[in-house]
């Protein structure tokens, strides 16, 4: 069964925000989804760089007021034809 988790990085300073996010993404299984909430633009840009470096993750970004939401999904690389 796929799991949907949330991590709140609002007011969590760098690098603690990266460590908190990394702990969640490391635990993800194919099909799992992670919703990240944050405000800090520098943390947002840094997380985007990190997430772009992880080929098994896809993500989308949306803004909601003063908060940014990053929706991360992990997929099975074999199912996507990535070997």
NORDAMO-V682752 format. One record per residue. N is the residue number from 1. RES is the residue in three letters. OMEGA is omega in radians with two decimals (none if undefined). D_FIRST is the distance of its C-alpha to the first C-alpha in Angstrom with 1 decimal. Layout:
N RES OMEGA D_FIRST
N RES OMEGA D_FIRST
This chain:
1 UNK -3.13 0.0
2 UNK -3.08 3.8
3 UNK 3.07 6.4
4 UNK -3.09 9.9
5 UNK 3.08 12.8
6 UNK 3.03 16.6
7 UNK -3.12 19.5
8 UNK 3.13 23.1
9 UNK 3.11 25.7
10 UNK -3.14 28.5
11 UNK 3.04 31.6
12 UNK -3.06 30.0
13 UNK 3.00 32.5
14 UNK 0.08 32.2
15 UNK 3.14 31.3
16 UNK 3.13 29.3
17 UNK 3.11 27.2
18 UNK -3.14 26.4
19 UNK 3.13 25.6
20 UNK 3.13 23.2
21 UNK -3.13 21.4
22 UNK 3.11 21.5
23 UNK -3.14 19.9
24 UNK -3.11 16.9
25 UNK 3.11 16.7
26 UNK -3.10 17.2
27 UNK -3.08 14.1
28 UNK 3.03 11.8
29 UNK 3.10 9.6
30 UNK -3.12 9.8
31 UNK 3.14 8.2
32 UNK -3.13 8.5
33 UNK 3.12 11.4
34 UNK 3.11 14.3
35 UNK -3.12 17.2
36 UNK 3.07 20.5
37 UNK 3.12 23.5
38 UNK 3.11 27.0
39 UNK -3.02 30.7
40 UNK -3.11 32.5
41 UNK 3.11 33.3
42 UNK 3.08 34.0
43 UNK 3.12 30.6
44 UNK -3.11 29.1
45 UNK 3.12 31.1
46 UNK 3.11 30.3
47 UNK 3.10 26.5
48 UNK 3.10 26.9
49 UNK -3.13 28.8
50 UNK -3.11 26.3
51 UNK 3.09 23.3
52 UNK -3.12 25.5
53 UNK -3.11 26.0
54 UNK -3.00 22.4
55 UNK -3.12 21.9
56 UNK -3.14 18.1
57 UNK 2.96 17.7
58 UNK -3.14 18.8
59 UNK 3.03 19.9
60 UNK -3.07 21.9
61 UNK 3.04 24.5
62 UNK 3.11 25.9
63 UNK 3.13 28.6
64 UNK -3.06 28.8
65 UNK 3.13 32.3
66 UNK -3.09 32.9
67 UNK 3.03 29.2
68 UNK 3.09 27.2
69 UNK 3.05 23.5
70 UNK -3.13 21.7
71 UNK -3.07 18.3
72 UNK 3.07 16.7
73 UNK 3.08 13.9
74 UNK 3.12 13.2
75 UNK 3.11 13.3
76 UNK -3.11 13.8
77 UNK 3.12 17.6
78 UNK -3.13 18.1
79 UNK -3.13 16.5
80 UNK 3.13 18.8
81 UNK 3.12 21.8
82 UNK -3.11 22.4
83 UNK none 23.6
